[in-house]
Amino acid sequence: MISKHNIKDGFINYCQICGSKKIKNVLDLGHQPLADDLKNFGSNKLGTNFYPISIGFCKKCILLQNNYIVDDRILYTKNYHYRPGITKDVVNNFKEMSLKLLKLYKLNSNSVVADIGCNDGSLLKEFKSLGILKTVGIDPTNTIKYAPRYIKTIQDFMNLKCSKKALNFYGKMDLITTTNVFAHTNKLKDFILGVKKLIKKDGVFVIENHYLGAIIKKKQFDSFYHEHLRTYSLKSLINLLKYYGFKIIDAYTTDRYGGNIQAHFTLGNRKKSNKIKKILIHEKKEKLDKEITYKKLNNEIGDIDLKISKFLDKNKNKKIVAKAFPARASILIHRFSGIKNHIAFVGEQPTSLKLNKFVPGTNIQILSSKRFKKYKPDIMIILAWHLFDTIYKKWKPKLKKTKFVQILPNFKIY
């Protein structure tokens, strides 16, 4: 089965974890552009490729997966545009996570910590502030060049070759983290074998990713973009890591990115938390193993679409903008045609790498959010709905006459 964990490009008809061919198609979002395929203004390369998003369900693993695979090297080009360090809420989450892990596993100045998919090094910066001096960041994109110099870095995908390079810095790792990355790769076997090579026997491998339970509860269908090949339950993570000899020792659910699962694994022997059993029982209680749960999600998406279309049609002569462009925003814009047809532009933070580019597959511009004050929009749609409270509190005092729209988990106007 491990051989199937390096997944081929194109359509697949089996579970990405257990290999079962009893996959039920539960959601079809049609053909969509890659969420990070952002073209510069004035670029001659305005052609955009669209790929299917077809979501399958494996009852055995309690897993949702994209049944169409786009290769990592197409998804994660050198010029990747996401940087966690510019978003206050994300940085605060990293502060909390690093402190919790330091206390839980008694890390000290002699401990070695690696972060896979480290991006600009934001999480490792927090470990540094807590006295962890030996840190290694691994990331295939140019965002790694924003990492501080005191972090040892390798610009590459995680695999055995990469892990051997990392061992040259400080030897084997006490802690390896990967946040919002483990669902992304189509080379799972290479990734996990690399981690296994790099980690100490009693070391801890921490995976944090969007969580299936929260996806369903908050109707987060916008999480199903091409980078997210798998949407994990805790059961699915345990099933996957078991193939490689890793044992679950702890698990948490968090609020990050609208709801995440954080699972801790080791190759050695450590005390097992009672939280694991509670989460597994809750997954059964919430019927995450039932196909009907995902059919209900399909209906709820349709209901929200109708509400948005009706509202925007009614206000089509108003000045309408959108705020924030996380990857999930591309799914919202293309699934809800009302948004695509009515917004004047999308406002992003002045420090964002996404500025002065087009929303993938459209002629909608991504501009600095400083323009909102001069433009004075009548309506602002918050595409980063999982950060709605933070964005609303910041912009409502500046745009007192503007109506703010929250799309998910329920359509609301403020």
C-alpha positions in Angstrom: 0.0 0.0 0.0 2.9 2.4 0.8 3.8 2.4 -2.9 0.4 4.1 -3.7 1.2 7.0 -1.4 3.2 8.6 -4.2 0.1 9.6 -6.1 0.0 10.0 -9.9 -1.2 13.1 -11.7 -4.7 13.3 -13.1 -7.8 11.4 -12.1 -7.5 8.6 -9.5 -10.2 6.1 -8.4 -8.8 4.9 -5.1 -8.4 6.2 -1.5 -5.1 8.1 -1.2 -4.5 6.4 2.2 -5.8 2.9 2.2 -6.1 2.3 -1.6 -9.8 1.3 -1.5 -11.7 1.7 -4.7 -15.0 2.2 -2.8 -14.7 5.9 -3.2 -18.0 7.9 -3.4 -18.0 11.2 -5.3 -19.8 13.6 -2.9 -19.0 17.1 -4.4 -18.1 18.5 -7.8 -16.9 22.1 -8.1 -16.3 21.9 -11.8 -13.1 23.2 -13.4 -11.2 25.8 -11.5 -7.9 27.7 -11.9 -5.0 27.1 -9.4 -5.6 29.4 -6.5 -2.0 30.8 -6.6 -1.9 31.2 -10.4 -1.8 35.0 -10.1 -0.8 36.9 -13.3 0.8 40.4 -13.1 -0.9 43.4 -14.6 0.4 43.8 -18.2 1.8 40.3 -18.3 1.8 38.6 -21.7 1.1 35.3 -20.0 -2.6 35.7 -19.3 -3.6 32.2 -20.3 -4.9 30.2 -17.3 -5.3 26.5 -17.0 -8.4 25.1 -15.3 -8.4 21.7 -13.5 -11.2 19.7 -12.1 -12.2 19.7 -8.4 -14.0 16.4 -7.7 -14.2 15.4 -4.1 -14.4 11.8 -3.1 -15.2 10.1 0.3 -13.6 7.1 1.8 -15.7 5.6 4.6 -13.0 3.3 5.8 -10.5 6.1 6.5 -13.1 8.9 7.1 -11.3 11.0 4.5 -12.3 13.5 1.8 -9.9 13.8 -1.1 -9.5 15.6 -4.4 -9.9 12.9 -7.0 -7.9 15.0 -9.5 -4.2 15.4 -8.7 -2.1 18.3 -9.9 1.6 17.7 -9.5 3.4 19.5 -6.6 5.9 21.1 -9.0 3.0 22.8 -10.9 1.2 23.9 -7.7 4.3 25.2 -5.8 6.3 27.2 -8.2 9.3 29.3 -7.0 7.1 32.4 -7.0 4.6 31.3 -4.4 2.6 34.3 -3.1 1.5 33.3 0.5 3.4 34.6 3.5 2.1 33.8 7.0 4.2 36.5 8.7 2.1 39.4 7.4 -1.1 38.1 9.1 -1.4 38.9 12.8 -3.8 36.1 13.6 -1.5 33.5 12.0 1.5 34.8 13.9 -0.4 34.7 17.2 -1.3 31.1 16.5 2.3 30.3 16.0 3.2 32.0 19.3 0.6 29.8 21.1 1.6 26.6 19.3 5.4 27.0 19.9 4.9 27.7 23.6 2.6 24.8 24.0 5.0 22.4 22.3 8.0 23.7 24.2 6.2 23.0 27.5 4.7 19.7 26.5 7.9 18.1 25.3 10.3 20.0 27.6 12.3 21.5 24.8 15.4 23.5 25.6 18.4 25.3 24.1 19.9 21.9 23.0 16.8 20.7 21.2 16.6 20.6 17.5 13.4 21.7 15.7 12.5 21.5 12.0 9.5 23.0 10.2 8.5 21.5 6.9 6.8 24.0 4.6 8.3 26.7 6.7 7.5 29.5 4.2 9.0 32.8 5.7 10.1 31.1 8.9 7.4 32.6 11.1 6.9 29.5 13.3 10.6 28.9 13.8 11.0 32.6 14.7 8.7 31.9 17.6 10.7 28.9 18.7 13.8 31.1 18.6 12.2 33.7 20.9 11.7 30.9 23.4 15.3 29.9 23.4 15.4 27.2 20.7 18.6 28.0 18.9 18.9 25.0 16.5 16.2 25.3 13.9 15.9 24.1 10.3 13.3 25.3 7.7 12.4 23.3 4.6 10.3 24.8 1.8 10.4 24.5 -2.0 9.4 28.1 -2.8 11.1 31.4 -2.8 9.2 32.5 0.3 12.0 30.7 2.3 14.3 33.6 1.4 12.3 35.8 3.8 13.3 33.5 6.7 15.8 35.0 9.2 19.4 34.1 8.7 19.7 32.3 12.0 17.4 29.6 10.6 19.2 26.9 8.6 17.2 26.5 5.4 16.8 24.0 2.5 14.8 25.1 -0.5 13.4 21.8 -1.6 10.4 19.4 -1.3 10.5 17.1 1.7 11.9 13.6 0.8 14.8 11.3 1.7 17.4 13.4 -0.2 16.2 16.5 1.5 16.3 14.9 5.0 19.9 13.8 4.4 20.8 17.5 3.7 19.1 18.5 6.9 20.9 16.0 9.0 24.2 17.8 8.2 23.2 20.8 10.2 22.4 19.4 13.7 21.8 15.7 13.3 18.4 14.2 14.1 15.4 16.3 15.3 13.6 16.4 18.6 10.6 18.0 17.0 9.4 18.2 13.4 6.4 20.4 12.6 4.4 20.8 9.4 1.5 23.3 9.5 -1.1 23.5 6.7 1.2 21.5 4.5 0.6 17.7 5.1 -2.6 17.7 3.0 -0.8 19.3 0.1 1.7 16.9 -1.3 1.1 14.1 -3.9 4.4 12.5 -2.8 3.2 11.3 0.6 5.6 8.3 0.7 8.6 10.5 0.0 7.5 13.1 2.5 6.9 10.6 5.4 10.0 8.6 4.7 12.0 11.8 4.8 10.5 12.7 8.2 11.2 9.2 9.5 14.9 9.5 8.4 15.2 12.9 10.1 13.5 12.4 13.5 14.9 10.9 16.6 13.2 7.7 17.8 11.6 9.4 20.7 11.2 12.7 18.8 7.7 14.1 18.0 6.2 14.8 14.6 3.4 17.4 14.8 0.9 17.7 11.9 -1.5 20.6 11.8 -4.0 20.8 9.0 -7.6 21.8 8.2 -9.9 19.4 10.0 -12.8 17.4 8.4 -15.1 18.0 11.4 -14.7 21.7 11.1 -15.0 21.7 7.4 -18.5 20.1 7.7 -19.6 22.1 10.7 -18.8 25.4 9.1 -19.6 24.4 5.5 -16.1 25.2 4.4 -16.3 23.9 0.8 -13.9 26.7 -0.1 -11.2 24.6 1.5 -11.3 22.2 -1.4 -8.9 23.9 -3.7 -6.2 22.0 -5.7 -3.5 22.3 -3.1 -5.6 20.5 -0.6 -5.5 16.9 -1.9 -6.8 15.5 1.4 -9.1 16.7 4.1 -8.2 14.7 7.2 -10.1 13.3 10.1 -8.0 12.1 13.0 -8.8 8.5 12.1 -7.4 9.0 8.6 -4.1 10.5 10.0 -3.7 7.5 12.3 -4.4 5.1 9.5 -1.8 6.8 7.2 1.1 7.2 9.7 0.6 3.6 11.0 2.0 2.3 7.6 5.3 3.9 8.5 5.6 2.9 12.2 4.4 6.2 13.7 2.2 6.0 16.8 -0.4 8.7 17.8 0.3 10.2 21.2 -1.8 13.4 21.3 -4.3 15.3 19.3 -6.1 18.7 19.5 -8.6 20.6 17.5 -7.8 24.3 17.0 -9.6 27.3 15.5 -6.8 28.2 13.0 -8.0 28.7 9.4 -11.6 28.0 10.4 -10.8 24.8 12.3 -7.7 22.5 12.3 -6.6 19.2 13.7 -3.2 19.0 15.3 -1.9 15.4 15.7 1.3 14.3 17.4 3.2 11.1 16.4 6.3 9.3 17.5 8.3 6.3 16.5 9.2 5.5 20.1 7.2 5.0 23.3 5.5 8.0 24.9 2.4 8.3 27.1 -0.8 8.5 25.1 -3.3 11.3 25.7 -7.0 10.5 26.4 -7.9 13.3 24.0 -7.4 11.0 21.1 -10.2 8.7 22.0 -12.6 11.6 22.6 -11.9 13.0 19.2 -12.4 9.6 17.5 -15.7 9.1 19.4 -16.8 12.6 18.3 -16.1 11.9 14.7 -18.5 9.0 14.8 -21.1 11.0 16.7 -21.0 13.7 14.0 -21.5 11.1 11.3 -18.3 11.9 9.5 -18.3 8.3 8.3 -21.7 8.6 6.6 -22.2 9.7 3.0 -25.4 11.5 3.8 -23.3 14.1 5.8 -21.6 15.2 2.6 -24.8 15.3 0.6 -26.2 17.7 3.1 -23.1 19.9 2.6 -23.9 20.0 -1.1 -27.4 21.3 -0.5 -26.2 23.9 2.0 -23.7 25.3 -0.6 -26.6 25.7 -3.0 -28.7 27.6 -0.4 -25.8 30.0 0.3 -25.3 30.6 -3.4 -29.0 31.6 -3.8 -28.8 34.1 -0.9 -25.6 35.7 -2.2 -26.9 36.0 -5.8 -30.2 37.5 -4.6 -28.4 40.1 -2.4 -25.9 41.1 -5.0 -28.5 41.4 -7.8 -30.5 43.6 -5.6 -27.5 45.9 -5.0 -25.9 45.7 -8.5 -25.8 49.4 -8.8 -23.8 49.8 -5.6 -20.0 50.0 -5.1 -19.1 46.5 -4.2 -15.6 45.3 -3.2 -14.0 42.2 -1.7 -11.5 42.0 1.1 -8.5 39.6 1.4 -7.4 36.9 -1.0 -6.4 33.7 0.8 -6.2 30.7 -1.6 -9.8 29.7 -0.6 -11.1 33.0 -1.9 -10.5 31.7 -5.5 -13.0 28.9 -4.9 -15.7 31.3 -3.5 -15.3 33.7 -6.5 -15.6 30.9 -9.1 -18.4 28.9 -7.3 -20.5 32.0 -6.5 -20.8 33.7 -9.9 -22.6 36.6 -8.2 -19.3 37.6 -6.5 -17.3 37.4 -9.7 -19.8 39.5 -11.6 -20.2 42.3 -9.1 -17.0 43.2 -7.3 -14.9 46.1 -8.5 -11.6 44.8 -7.0 -10.2 42.8 -4.1 -8.3 44.6 -1.4 -5.2 43.0 0.1 -2.7 44.1 2.8 -0.1 46.6 1.5 2.7 44.1 2.3 1.1 41.2 0.4 2.9 39.5 -2.5 -0.5 39.2 -4.2 -0.8 42.9 -5.0 -1.1 44.2 -8.6 -2.1 40.8 -9.9 -5.3 39.3 -11.3 -7.6 36.9 -9.4 -6.9 33.6 -11.1 -9.0 33.0 -14.2 -10.5 36.5 -14.1 -9.8 40.2 -14.9 -10.5 41.2 -11.2 -7.6 43.2 -9.8 -6.0 42.6 -6.4 -5.0 46.1 -5.1 -3.9 47.6 -1.8 -6.6 47.8 0.8 -5.6 51.4 1.3 -7.8 52.2 -1.7 -10.9 51.4 0.4 -10.8 54.8 2.1 -10.9 56.7 -1.2 -13.2 54.4 -3.0 -15.8 54.3 -0.1 -17.5 51.1 -1.0 -21.2 50.5 -0.2 -20.6 46.8 0.3 -17.5 44.8 1.3 -17.5 41.0 1.0 -15.0 39.4 3.4 -13.5 36.5 1.4 -11.3 35.5 4.4 -14.5 34.8 6.3 -12.5 32.8 8.9 -10.9 36.1 9.9 -14.2 38.1 9.7 -14.2 39.5 13.2 -10.6 40.8 12.9 -11.2 42.4 9.5 -14.6 43.8 10.5 -13.2 45.4 13.7 -10.4 47.0 11.8 -12.4 48.4 8.8 -15.9 49.3 10.3 -14.6 52.4 12.1 -12.9 53.6 8.9 -15.9 52.8 6.6 -18.9 53.5 8.8 -21.5 53.5 6.0 -20.2 50.3 4.4 -22.2 47.0 4.8 -20.0 44.0 5.5 -20.9 40.6 4.2 -19.9 37.3 5.8 -20.2 34.4 3.4 -19.6 31.3 5.6 -20.6 29.5 7.7 -23.8 31.4 7.2 -24.6 34.3 4.9 -24.9 37.5 7.1 -24.8 41.2 6.6 -23.4 43.6 9.2 
